Amino acid sequence: MSKKIIILFIAALISNVALAQKISVADLKVNYKTNPIGIDTTLARFSWKLRAVAKQTVQKSYEIKVYTSDKAVVWQNKVESEQSVNVHYKGSALKAKTRYYWQVRVIDNYKNASAWSEVNFFEVSMLNKTDWTASWIETATPTDGKVGSAPMFAKQFDLNGEIKSARLYITAHGLYEAMLNGKRVGNELFTPGWTSYNKRLQYQTYDVTSLLKKGTNATLVTIGDGWYRGNLEFNNKRNLYGKEVALLYQLEITLSNGSKIVVNSDGTWKSSMAGAIKKSDIYNGETFDARLVPLTINLNAADWKPVKAVDYDKGNLVVPLGPAVVKHETFVPLNIIKTPKGETVIDFGQNLVGWVKLSLKGNNGDTITLNHAEVLDKAGNFYIENLRNAKQENKYILTGKDDVLEPHFTFQGFRYVKISGYKGTLDKSNLSAIAIYSDMKPTGEFTSSNTLVNQLQHNIQWGQRGNFLDVPTDCPQRDERLGWTGDAQVFFSTAAFNMDVSGFFSKWLADLKVDQHVNGNIPVVIPDVRKPVNAGSAGWADVSTIIPWNYYLAYGDKDLLIRQYSSMKAFVDYVKSISKDNLWNSGPHYGDWLFYSVNDDRDGKSALTEKYLIAQIFYAASTQNVINAAKVLNNEEDVAKYEALLAIIKAAFMKEYVTPSGKLTSNSQTAYVLALNFDMLPENMRVQAAGRLVENIKQYTNHLTTGFLGTPYLCHVLSRFGYTDVAYKLLLQETYPSWLYPVKMGATTIWERWDGIKTDGSFQAISMNSFNHYAYGAIGDWMYKTVAGINYNGDQPGYKKITIAPKPGGNFTNASAKLETLYGEVMSSWKLADNKFVLDVIIPTNTSANIILPSSANAKITDNGQDIEKLNYIKIMGLNGSEKTLSVGSGTYHIEYSLLK
C-alpha cells in the first residue's frame, strides 16, 4: 500500500470518528432502570439520551437490537422517529429467567450517525406462578402473631462443580434478610417492600454467583415482623395481614458443565428462634443481642427445628416496579449534649430517617439503649411526646468485644438520639446516622440569592427523602407512617422535580388500583389499612386522577395513563353515583387539613372552608383529568361523556356556592385558590375572584391561611392572574403562618403544622405534630416553575417540549434550577445586575423550548453577544404583554438585555 493511500485512509478514518462523535447515545434504561435484573415482560420499554454539540439537534431515526448471550438477535428494528423514551419491545417472545442484551444507535437531523451504544442488558423475571417450584415455609410451631424473636430459616447444600451463574428469587411474609455463606445478599432493605400482600406481593431477583462456592454452601434467612404482622396504623394494632411470617426461596444455579441445580424452600429446611434479633418492629424499634450472632450454622443443634411447608397461592407474586430502599447519606454527630435532665443526647444536625450505627466496646452483657426524637423542648431536654405510642427505641446487648451494631427491620425519624447504658466515655466516633430511603436518583436542583429560601429547598428535599421509603408516608416517626393519598397528590409535582420518582409512583399507583374499592371509591391510605368508612375524602381520593395525569405531564408516559385509566373513571363514576343534585355533598372529608385557625375565635379569623365546596371542586378536577386522559388515549366517546358531566358539575357549583356578584360562600384563600385553579368560575368572574383572594391575603397582613389542599396552588394562582408580587410576599414571609417561619425556628425538614413549635417555644398538640411531613413543601413546584422558570409543555409532555419562563421578584438577585429529564439536563439560571437581565439556559438534545423573557417587549436581546434577530436558530414568536417569547432548539443559550424602565 502506497504512502498516499495510507494517508488518505487515515484521514478518512479520522473524519469518520469525528463524524460519529457529533452525536452519541448514553444512559440506556429499561422500564426506567439501568441494567435491571428481573423485569415484567408484559411491558418492556427502552429509553436513551442523545448527546450532541450542535444546536437544534433532534433524532430523526433510531435502530435498536436485542439479542441473547449467544448473539442470537430476537428483535432488530430501524424506525424513522424522534422517540427516545419508552420505546416498546416488539420482538419475539422473551423467555422467563433469561438475560438479554441491547444496543441502540441513531441518526440526527444533520445526518450525523452515532456509533452503537454501549451494551446494556435486562433480565426477565418469572413469567407466571408455574415458574415457581419452591414452597412457602413457616416455623413448625406457630407464634400466633405474638411479639418475639425473628425466626431464622436455614439450609445447607453441596455444589460439585464450578459455578457459572446463580439467581435467587425470594420473598417473604414479613421483612427478610438473606445470607449466603455468611455474606449478605444484595444491599436492599425492608424487602419485599410494602404492598397489600394478599393482592400484590413483590419478590426480588439477585445475582448471587459470587457468593457461592464449590463444596458445601449454607444459606440463612432471617425474617422480621415488618408491615406484615408488626404494629401498624394506630393504637398498636398487629397482625394485619397474617400472624405467621413465611419464606419463599428459589435459588437456581448453573454449573460450568451446564448442569442446573435448584435449591428450593421446602420441608427439608430448618428454623430457629434463637437468633440475635429478639424483637423488631417498625414503630417500636429492635432489640439485638450481639452475643447470639451465629458464626456458623449447625443445623443439628437443638435450637434448629423442622419447618412446615404451606400451600399459599403464588398468583399474587409480582416484580417490583419501583426502586428498592437502600442506605444513602451518613452523618457524624454535630454535638454530644448533656441535657438539663442529665441525659446524654447526640445531635446529628439534620432531621432524617434511618438509623444510628454504633461502633464501641463495652462489657459483655451490657445493654445500650437508643431513643430517637426530632426536637428538644424549649428547656433543651429530649422530647418524644409527639411520637404517641411509637417507642422508636433500639437496644443492643454487647459482646465485650469491639461491636459494630445497627438494626435490621426498623427505621426511625430523628435528629436527636438519647443514649443510655454505656459505661465508657462516648465520643463522636462511636456513632453515625445513616439516611435510608428508596433508591431514587436526584434530578432537580434549586438555589437563589435568598439563603432562607435555599434552606426551605433543603427542607423540602429532606422531607421527601425521609418519607419516600417504599411508599409515600405522611411522617416517619410516630405510630402512623402510612401512605396518605392526600399528602402524596399535593406533593407529586414537587417530588418529580427533586428526584426520579417514575418507578416509585408507578409501583404505588399499582397498589392504589388494586386497593380501590369495588364501587370505585379510593382509600385514604395506600396500602389500605383503614376501615372502608374512612375512604372517599375529597382531595385524598382524587389522587387516583391527579397523580396519573401529572405523571403523564412529567414523564410523558402514556402507558401508565392506559394502566390507570379504568381506575380514574371508576372513581369519578363513584362520586357521580353518590351525588345529590349533581353535588358531592356527602361522605367523610378532611377538608383543607390543618388550615390556619385561631383559638377562641370570636372574630372569625380562622380560615375555614366548607368541606363540600372543596369536594365539588375536586369532583370537577378529577372529571377534567379523565377528559384529559381520554383525549390522549383517543377515546372520543368518553371525552364527550365526561365533558357533559363536567359542565353539570360546574353549573351545580355556581348555583350552590357562588353569589351573583362572584363571591364564594366560603370567603377563604383556599376557596378562591381552588375555584380559580380548577376553572370553576366563568371567565368573566375570574379576575374579580383573584382580586378577592389578594384582598384576603392583605387582611392577614400578607400571610397565607391555607391548609393541605389550598397551599399547593396558592402561588400558582396568584402568578396566573398577575399577582406574582403577592406570591413572592407570601414565599418570603418570615412570621407565622408561613413557609419561612419553621426555617427561622431551625427546621431542617418540612413541618406538619405551620406552628409545630410556637413562638414561645412550646409545641402544638402532641396528638398530631410531626416535624417531618412533606405536604407544605409543595411550594417547591412554584419555585421551580415560576421563580426559576422550568416547566413542561402539556402538548409534548415529559419535557419533550420545554417552557423556560422565569418571573423575577421578591428582591431576588438570582435564581437557578437544573432538572435531569428523560432527555437530559434542562437549566434555567438568571441574575439581575446593573438593570440587566441575564439568563443562561440549557435545552437537551432531541427537545425544543419556548423561552419567555420578562420585561423584554422593546429590549434589544442578545445570545452570547449576538443580536437574536440575526440568529437563524432563534425564532421570535411574539409578545404577551411585556414578555417576548423565543422558540429554540437544543443547545446552550446566554441571553442578556436591559430591563424596561
N, C-alpha and C positions, 0 to 999 in steps of 0.2 A: 504494500500500500504506500502511495507516494505521500510526501510530507504535506502537499497541498490538500490531498483528500483527508488526511488525518486532521488537519487544522479545520477544514470545513465540517468534519464530523463532530469535533469537539465544540465548535461554535453552535452547531445545531442542537447538540445535547444541552449546552448551557441555556440556549434560547428556550428549549422545551421545559427545562427545570424552572426557569424564570416565569414562563407562562403558567405552569402548574401552581407556582407559589402565589399567583394573583388571587386565587381563591382556594380555600381548603375547607374541610369538614371536620367538626370536632364535637365533643360532648354528646356522644351517642347514648340514647336511652331506649329502654323497652318498658312500656307502661309506667313511665316517669322514673324508672330505676336504672342504675348503671350496672350492667352485667348481673342481672338478678338470677338467683338460684331458686327455682320453684315459682313459676307463673301459671296463671289460669289461661289456657289457650283459647277459651271462648272469645277472647278479645285481645289478641297480641297486636300492639301498636308501636311503631318505630318513630323516633324523633331525633333530630340532629340540628346543630347550629352551623351556620356558614361564617367563615372569616374572610374578609376581603378588605383591600385598601381603598379601592376606587369608590367614590360617592355613587349613590343611586344604584348599587349593585343588588340585583334580585336573582333568585334562582329561576331558570327557565325550564330545566328538566332535571330529573334525578334517575339514577339507576341503582337498584338495591338488589342484593343477592343474599340468600340464606342457604347454608349448607351444613352438612354433618361433619363429624370428626374425620371421616374418610374422604372428604371433599365432594361428596355427592350433593349436588345442588337440588334443593327442594322448592326453591322459588327464586326466580330472577325476573325483574320487571323494569322496563325503562318507560318513564312517563313524562310527558310534557306538562309540567305543573310547577307552581310556586310552593306547593305544600311541603313543609319540612317538619311538621308537628303532627303526631298521631296518625301516621300512615298505616293503614290496616294491612296485616298479613293476609295474603290471598293465595298462598301456595298449597301444596298437597298437605294432607292431614298430618299434624305434628303428633309425635308419639310420646306417651307418658314416660316420665323419668329419663328424659333424653336431653343432652346438651346440643344446642345448635349455635353456629357462628354466623355473623352477618357483617356486611360492609355496605357502604353507600358512596357514590360519587355523583358530582353534579356538574352542570354547565350553566353559566350565568348569562345575563342579557348582553354581555360583551363578547360572548362566545368563548370565554375562558373555561377550560375544563379542569376540575380538581383531580388529584390523584385519588385512588381508592382510599377510604378512611382506614384508620387502624382497625384491626379485627376486634370486634366485641362479641359477647356471647349472651345467651339466655338459656335457662334450663327449665324444661317443662315439669310441672308437678304431677301428682296423681291426677288422673282424669275422672275417675269415679270411685265409688266406695268398694268396688270389687278389686281395685288395685291394692287394697289393704289386706294383708294376710295375718297381721298381728291381732291379738285380743286385748281388750281392756282388762287391766288387773287392779285389784284393790287389796288392802290388808285383809287377811283371813278373819281377824277379829274386828267386828265393827266398832267404830269410835262413837257412833251415834251423834256425830257433829259437835262433840264437846271440845273445849279448848285443851290442847295438849301438844306433845312433841310432833314435829314434822316427820311424817313417815319417809323412810328410805327404801328404795327398791333396787335390787342388785342382781347381776348375772355375770358369770364367768364363762368364757368360750375360747376355744383354740382355733388358731389360723395356721394352716400347714404350708403356707406359701407366701411369696412377696405380695404386698397389697398394691394393686393398680389404682383403684378408686373405691370410695365408700361414701354413701349418703345415709344420713339419719333423718327419718321422718318421725316427728314426735309431737305430741300434745298431751294435755292433762286436764283433769277436773281439779282446779287449783292452780298454783303457780309452780313451775318446775325449774330446777337447775340440774343439768346433766353433766356428768363427768365420764371421761374415757381414760382409763389408765392414769388416773389421778390428775388429769388436766381438764379444765372447764371447756365445755362445748360452746363455742360462739361467745359473743360479747353482748348478746341481747338480754335484757332484764324484763321481769314481770311477764314472761311468756306463759301461756299462749296469747296474752292480752285479754282485754275485757270486751265481751260481746254478750248478747242474750244467748247463753251457751246451748240451750236446747234447740235454738234456731240456727245459729251460726257459731261454730267452734273452730277457731283458727288452728292450723298446725304449721310447724316450721320445718324447713329443709336445711340441713347443714352438710357441707363438705367436710368430712371428718377423716379424710385419707391420712393426713399427717399424724393423727392421734392414735392410729392402730399400729400393731407390730406383729411380726411373725412369732408364733408361740401363743402363750396364754395371755388373754386380754380380760379386763374387768370393766364393767360399766356400772355406774351408781347414779341414781336419780333421786333427788330429794324434792318433796312436794309440800308447799306451804298452803295455808288456807286461802289466802288471797281474796279476790272478789267472789269466788265460787261459794265458799261456805264461811268466810270470816264476817266480822261485823260490817254492816253495810246500811246505808241510809241513816236514820236517826234512832236514838234510844237503844243502841247495842243490839239491833236485830241481827241474827245469824242464820246461816244455812239457807240462804235464799234460793240457791239453785240445786242444792243437794247436801247431804250430810257426810258423804264419804268422798275423800279425794281418790283419784284414779289416774292410771298411766296408760298411754298408748304409744308404743315404741317399735319402730321398724327400721332396722339397720341393714342396708343392702351393700354387700361387699363384692367387688370383682377382683380376683387374684390375677397375677401376671400371666398365668397359664390359661386364662379365660374362664375358669370355673367361678361360679357365683355362690355365695353363702348369704343366708338371711338370718339375722338374729331378731326374733320377734318377742315382744312381751307376751307371756303365756303362763301356764301353770307351773313351769319349771323355775320361774324366778322366786326370789325370797324377799321378805321385807323385814324391817326392824324399826322399832320406835325408840331406839337408844342413841339417836344421833345428837349432835351438838345443839340443834335448834329446838329449844324446849317449848317455845310457843312463838307464833308470829301472827301479826295482824296488821292490816293496812292502817287502821286508825290508832291502835294502841301500841304498836311497836313490836320489838323482838327481844327475846331472851336467848342468849347464846352462851353455852358452856364450852369454852375453847379446849377444855381438857378431854372432851369427848369426840374431837375430830378424828375420824379413823385414818390411821396411817396406811393400813392395808385392809382389805376386805376378807374376812374369814367367814364364809357362809355356813361353816359347820358349827359356829359358835351358837350358844343357846339363845342369844338375842335375835337371831335370824329365823323367821318363821315362814312357812309356806304361804303363798298368795292365793287369792281367789280370782279366777277368770270370770269376767262378767260380759254378758252379751248386750252391750249398748249399740244402738244403731249408729252407723258411721255416715249416714246420709247428710248429717249436718256439718260435716267437716269441710272447711273452706281454706283457700290460700289467702294469706294476709294481703290486703290491698294497700295498707299503709306502712309507714316506716316503724321499725322496732324502737323500743325505749332503750337508750344506752346512756353511758356516762358522758358528761361533757366537761365544763369548766371545773377547775379545782381552786378553792380559796384557802388561803392561810389566815389564821386569826389576825384581826386588826388589833384587838386588845384582849387581855385577860383581866377581868374585873372582879373586885371583891365588893359585893353589894352592901347597902346599909344593913341588910339582914344577915350579912356574914357569909353569903353563898358565893361560890366560885362560878362565874359566868364568863363564857367566851363570846366575844362579838366578832362575827365574820364580816361585818360591814355591808352585807348585801342580804336582803330577804330572798331566799332561794328555796328550791325544792330538791330534795335528795336525801343525803345522809352524811354523817360525820364518820370519818375513818380515824381510828385510834392506833397509835404506834407507841407502845410503852411497855414497861416491865414492872410488875408488882408481885405480890405474894401469891403463891399457889392457893387458889380458892377464894381470893378477894373478889368482891363484886363491884364493878364500876357501873354507875347509872348515869345515863344521859337523858336529860329532859330538854324539850325544844320549844322555843317561843319566838314570836315575831317582833315583840316590842318589850321595852322596860316601862314600868309605870313612872309617874312624874317624880317619885322619890328615888328612882333608879333601881328598883327591885324587879326581879324576874316576874313576868306577867303571863299567866296561862288561863285566866278565867274565860277568855273568848274561845277556847278550844272545846267548850262544852264537855261532852263525855269522852273525847279523844285524849288518850294519855300521851301520845307522842313520846314514848319512853323506850329507850333501848338499854338492855342490861347485858353486861359481859362478865363472865366468870373467868378469871385469869389462870394461866398455867404456871406462873412463876418464872417463865422464860420471856424472851422478847416477843411480845404478842402484837400482831397486826390484825386489827379487827374491824369489820364493817358488817352491817346487816345484809339480808338476802331478799326477804319478801315483804318489805315495808318501805315506806318513804315518809319524810317529814317536811313540813313547811316551816322555815325558821330563818332568823338572822342570829338569834342568841341561843346558846346551849349552856345549860347548867350541868356541871359535872360533880358527882359526889361519890364517895367511897374510895378515892385514890389516896394512898398514904404517902406517895412520893411528892416531889416538887414538880409542879406542872409548868411546862413552857410551851411556846408556840409550835415547836417542832413535834409535839405529841399529837396534834390534831390537825386535820384538814377537812374542809367541807366540799363534797362532790355534788355538783348540779346534775340532775338526772331528768331527762325529758325525751320525747320522741325525736328520732334522728332526722330532723328537718333542716335542710340546708338554709342558712341565712341568705336572703335575696335582696333585702332592702336596707338602705342607709338614709338617714336624715340628720342634718345638722344646720345650725343657724348662728347668727350673731348673738342670740339670746341664750345665756347659759342656763336659765331656769327651764326654758322650753327644751333645751338639749337634755336636761335631766328628766323632763317629762317623757321624752322619747325613750330614754334609757329605761324608765319605769314601765312604759308600755311594752317594750321588748321583753323585760324580765317577768312581767305579768303573763305574757304569752308563754315563755319558756316554762314557767312554773306550773301552768295549768294545762299545757298540751302534753299530757302524759297518757298516751294511748287514746284517751277521749278528752274532749274539751271540758274540763271540770270547772265548776264555778270558783272553787277555792281549794287549796291543797293541805289544809292544816286541821280543821275541826272535823267533827263526825258527820261529814257530808261528802265532799269531793265527787259530786255527781255531774253527769253530762247535761247540765241545764241547757235547754234549747234556746231560750230567750237570750242568754248571755252569748251563746255561740253565734246566733244570727246577727246581733248588733255589731259584733266584732269581726265578722268574717273578712270584710274588705281590708281592714287594717292588718289582720293576720296574714292575708295573701300578699301584702306588700313586704312585710318583715321577713317572712320565711316561705319556703316552698311547702305549702300545705295541700298540694294536689292529692297526694296519696293519703294523707291524714284525714281529709274530709271525704274523700271517696269511700274510705272504709267506714267512717262514721255515718254517712248518708245511707250506705247499705244497711247498717244496723237500724237506722231510723225507718227505712222502708219495711223491714221485717217486723219491727215493733209497732208499726202503725196499726191501730185497731181495725177490726173488720168493717166497721161503719165509716172508716176514713179519718176518724179523729186521731190526733197526734199526742203522745205522752209529753209531759213537761220535762222529763229527763230521758236521755238515751245513753246506754241501755236502760230499758224501762224497769224501774224497781219500785214505782209508786202505785197507789191504788188507781183503778180506772177513773174514779170520780174526780181525780186531780187533773185529768187531761183536758186539752182544748182551750188553753188560755191564749187570748189574743196577743200576738207578738212573740209568743213562745211556740205555739203550734204552727204559726206561719213560717217557721224555719223550713218547713217542708217545701215551700216555694221560693223563699227568699234566697237561701244558700244555693240551691241548684241553679237559679238564674244568674246570680252574681258569680258563681263558679264558672259558668259559661262565659261571662264577660271577662273574667280574669284570666282564664286558661284557654278559651276558645274550644272547649271540649264538648262537642255535640253528643258524643257517646254517653256521657254522664247525664246529659239532659234527656236523652232517649230512655236511659235506665230509670230515671226518677220521674218521668212524665206521668205515669199512671198514679204514682203517689201524690203528685201535685194536684192532679184533677180530683182524686178521691177526697182530698182534704177540702177543697173548695165546694165540692158537691155535698160533703157532710155539713158544712156551715149553711149552705143553701137549704138543706133538709130540716134544719132546726130553726131557721129564721122565721120571724113573725112580721108580716107586713114588710118583707124584704130587709128587715133589720136583724143584725146579730145582737140580740138583746137578752141572751140567756147564757147559762153556763158559768163556771168559775173563771175569774180573771184576776191576774195580779196587777193589772193596770200599769201605770207609769211608776214602776217599782222604785222605792226609795227616792221619790221626788223631794224637793225642798219643803220642809214642814216646820212649823213653829209650835212649841209647847204653849198650852193655854192660849190658843189663837183666837183672840176676840176681835181682831181687825180683819180677819180673812186673808192673812198674808200667806198661808200655806198654799202651795201651788197644786191644788187638787184638780185632776182632770177626770171627768166621768169615764168609767171603765167601758161602758157600752159605746160611747162616742169613739174611743180608741179602737174598740172591736170592729166597729163599722168601717173605719179607715183601713184596718189591716185586712178585713174581708175584701175590700176593693183592691188593696195592694196585691194580695195573693191571686185574685182573679186576673189582674193585669199581668202578673208573672206567668200565669197559664197561657194567656193570649200571646205573650212574647215567645214562649216556648213553642206554642202551636205554629206560629209564623216561621220560626227557624226549622221546624220539622215538617213544614208544608202541609199542615193539617187544616185545610180551609174550612171544613165543617166545624171544627172546634173553635176556630177563630171567630166565626160568625156567632156561634152559640154563646161564647163567653163574653164577646163584646156586647151582645144584647143584655146579658146578665149584669155586666159592669155598669151599663147605663142605668139600669134599675137600682143597683146598689147606691150609686151616686145621687140619684134622684131622691131616694129614701133618706140619705144622709142630709141633703139640703132641707128637706121637709122637717126632719126631726131635730137637727142640731144647729141650723143656721137661721138667723133672723133676716128679714128682708133687706136690712142695711148691710148685711155681711158679717155681723158679729156672731161668734160662736157661743153656744150655750155654756161652754166651759172657757172662761177667759184666762187661759193659762198659756205659757210659752209652748208647752208640749202640744196643746190642742192646735194652735196655729201652725206650728212646725210640721206636724204630721199631715194636717189638711193641705198645706202648701206643697210639701214634699211629694205627696202621692196624688196631687192634682184633683182633690175632691171638690174644689170650687171652680165655677166657670171663670174663664179668663178675665172677664170684666170685674171680678171681685177679688182677684188675687193681689193686686197692688195695694189695695186698702187693707187687706188682711196682713200683708207683710208690714205695713205701717203700724198696725195694731201690735204686731209682735215686737217691733222695735220700741214702741211706747211702753210695753210691758217690761221689757228689759231695762229701760230707763227708770221705771218705777222701783225696780230693785237695785238701783244705782249700779247699773252695768254688771249685774250678777246673773248667772243662769239659775233657773229653778227646776230644770228638767230632771227626770229620773232615767231609768234604764232605756225606755223606749223613745223618749224625746231627744236625749242627748246626742245620739249618733248623727242626727240630721240637722241639728240646730245651726251650726256654722255653714253647712252646705246651703241651707235655705236662705240664710242671710246673704251669702255671696251671690246666689242665683238671682236675688231681687235687688242687687245693687248696694247691699249694706255690708260689704267686706270690712269696712272700717269698724263696724259694730262687732263683727265676728272676731276681729283682732283684739278689741277691748275685752271680750269675754275670755279669749285664749290667755291674755296677759293679766287678767285679774288675779291678784295675789291673796285676797281675803275670802273667807268662807261665804258662800259656796263657790268653788272654782276649781279648775284643774291644777293651778299652781299652789293652792293652799296646802295640800299634802306635801308638795315638793318643798315648800318653805318649812314645813314641820319635820323634814328629814326623811320622807318616804323614799324607798328605793324600788317600790312596785306600786301598782295602782290599788287604791283602797276600795272596799265595797261601798262605803258611805263617804259622802263629801266631808263629813266631820267625824271620821273614825276616832281621831284624837281631837278633843275640843280645844278651844283657845286657852283654857285654864289648865290644860294638861290631863284632864280627866278623859274617860273613854265613853264612847257610845254604848248602847245596850249590849251586854255580854252575850245575849242570846243570838246575836247576829252581827258580828263586827269583825270581818276579815280584813287583813291588811295586804292581801294578795288576791285580787278579784278583778279581772281584766276589763269588765264591761265598759266602764267610763273611759278606758283607753281608746275607745272608738273614735275619739277626736283625731287620732293619728291619720285616719283616712283623709280628713280635710287638710291636715298639714301637708301630706304628700301630694294631694291633687291640686290644692289651691295655693298654699304658701310656696312650695317648690314647683308645683305645676305639672306633675306627671300623671297622665290618665290614659286609659284605653279608649278606643273608639268603638261604640257598640255595633257599627256596621261591619267592622272587621275585628272581632274581639280577640282577646288573648294577646294584645299588643302587636298584632299584625299591622294595624294602623294605630298610630300613637298621637296623642294630643299633648303638646307642651304649652301650658298656659299659666305661668306664674302670676300671682297677684301680690306684689309687694305691699307692705303696710306695717302698722304697729311699731314704727321706728326701727324695724329690722334693717340692717345694712347689708345683710347677705343671707342666703339660704341655699341649701344644696341637697339634692336627693339622687340616689342611684338605685336602680332596680334591675336585677338579673332576670330577664324574661325568658320565655321558651325560645326566643330568637337571639338573645344576647343582652348585653348591658345597655340600658337606657340611662341617660344622665341629664338632669336639668340643674344648673348651678348659676345663680345670679348674684350680682352685687351692685350696690349703688355707691358711686363715688364722683364727686365734683359735678353733680347734676347729670351724670351719665348712668345709663342702664347698660350693664354688661352681662351677657348671657352666654354660657357655654353649654352646648348640647351635644349628646351622643345619641345617634339613632342606629340601631343594629342592622346588620346586613339582612336583606330579604324582608325589610319592612319599609314603611314610609311614615311621614308625620305631618301634622299641621302645627306650626309654631305660632301662637297667638301672643303678640307683643303688647304689653300695657303701655298706655300713653304714648302711642307711636304714630298717630294719624298723619302728621305732616313732617315727621322726623326723617332725616337722611340716615339710612340704616346701612351698616357695612358688615360684611362677613370676612374676618381676617383682613380688615382694612380695605376691602373692595366693595364698591357700591353694589348692593344686591340687585339693583335694576339692570345691571350689566352682566349678571351671572346667569347662565342658562340652566344651572342645576337648582335654582330657587325660583319658584313661581309665586308671584304676589296675587293672593286670592281676592283681596278687597278689605273693606273696613267694616267693623261692627262697633259703632260709637267711636271711641278714641283708640280702639285696638286694631292693629293691622295683622292680617293672617298670612303666613308664608307656608307654601307647600314644598316639602323637601323629601328627598330620598335618604337612604342610609348614608352615614358619614359623621364627621365631627364638624361643629359649627361654633364660631366665636363671633357673636353678634354684639355690636355696640351702636348706641345712638344717644343723642341728648334728649332728656325728658322734656315734654311740653311744659311751658310755663303755666 
